[in-house]
Each structure stands twice: as C-alpha cells, then as structure tokens.
Amino acid sequence: MDFLTIRAENPGPLTLEGTNTYAVGGTVVDPGPDDEGHLRAILAAGPVERIVLTHRHPDHASGAARLSDLSGAPVLSHGDGLGDGDEVAPGLVCVHTPGHAPDHLCFWRPESGTLLSGDLIAGRGSIMISPPEGDLAAYMDSLEKVRALSPKRILPGHGPEVAEAVAKIDEYLAHRREREGLVVAALREGASTVGEVVELAYRDTPREMHPYAALAARAHLAKLGRDLPG
C-alpha cells in the first residue's frame, strides 16, 4: 500500500504549495494546519487510527488536536510516544533527525526505500534552520544519518516527491558546506554584523528573501561559534 498525499491549502515562501499530509493504512503523518476543509479531506481518505508528527511546528501539527477529536485517534510525536527506531506502524520506522527542530522525526519504510522527510528535506529549495531552536550542526548530522539509509525516494513535508533521494541529500549537504565557506569568507573580509554577512555571503539571494537569509546566516554563525549583532 502506497502513501496518499493530501496537500493543505497553506501556500507560502516556506511552505511552498502547502503542507503535505500523508496517509497510509490508518496512519496519518502531519495533519497540517487547523483547517476544517483539510481535516475533512483527511478523514474522507480513509480510517484514521493514529496521528504522527514529524515535529510540532504549526504548519505541520496545529490540526492534530482537532483531527484527534474528530477521529478518536491518538497523537504521537518525539518524546510523546515515539522515539528513534520505534515502529509507529507495521513497516514504518521513526528516525530522530534534529536540526530544523529538536523534536524532528522522519519516517522510514525500508521495504520500499521511502523516507517521509518532514522539514529535513523539501521537494524544492532548502530548509530554514533558525537558532536557537534550529541547530545547523545537528541538521547536518541528520542529513548524514538518513543518507546512510540509502533511500530511493523522499516524500517531503513541502513540495513535490523526490525520486533521486540520495542525490538530493548530497545536494543539501554540498549546499550547506558551500554556504558555510561563503560565511567564513565574509568574516575574513571583515563582516562584523549579520547584515554584512548576508550582503557578502548571500549575493545570489533575492533581496526580498534577505530576512530569511539572515536567519540562515545566524545558524551558520552559531555552528562556527560566532555571535554577531544584527
């Protein structure tokens, strides 16, 4: 049985077309926003026996309590019924992948080589790591952890399915390492504020995205042990 994708109508710069909810065999992964239409679409897709969360950010989890009320299904997340290596449903295993959030989980189906990546990997673009909750060093370790699984495909929390899973993970790792090199170069050039780091290290980023780039720069600076003013 394959995963059914039910996309929420919450598009945005970080959510892309919207949050992807996945359903399979009575398990619902990331019910998404507390939107009645979306929750009714989940219920219409089949029985809901358990609700599991990749993490508790609102775009993934704010509909969980309401869906639980409607279905009677329990809500499970890291530290609240789920841990690394637990089998949440037959053939579906939890993988603790902190970095985007401390409680972040991916869900792994070895039989088909499918990784439900939540906000570890997006179908398009990159993932926001925002300190202090976000930890770039932990995020890089989590990417390496799921790469070691050799997944065949990725079903992300946002964006389209990724068919070349290992290549996508390698792309993510290379992107972060390249950006860190640019941040280090900016510091060597004398950047003394986050804004100056963004101007030098994120020249390829549209100016309207610079507020997000500043958050990403802070994550790199934290990984490097540097604390600069804004």
Secondary structure, 3 states (H helix, E strand, C coil): CCCEEEECCCCECCCECCEEEEEECCEEECCCCCCHHHHHHHHHHCCCCEEECCCCCHHHHCCHHHHHHHHCCCEEEECEEECCCCEEECCEEEEECCCCCCCCEEEEECCCCEEEEECCCCCCCCCCCCCCCCCHHHHHHHHHHHHCCCCCEEEECECCCECCHHHHHHHHHHHHHHHHHHHHHHHHCCCCCHHHHHHHHCCCCCHHHHHHHHHHHHHHHHHCCCCCCC
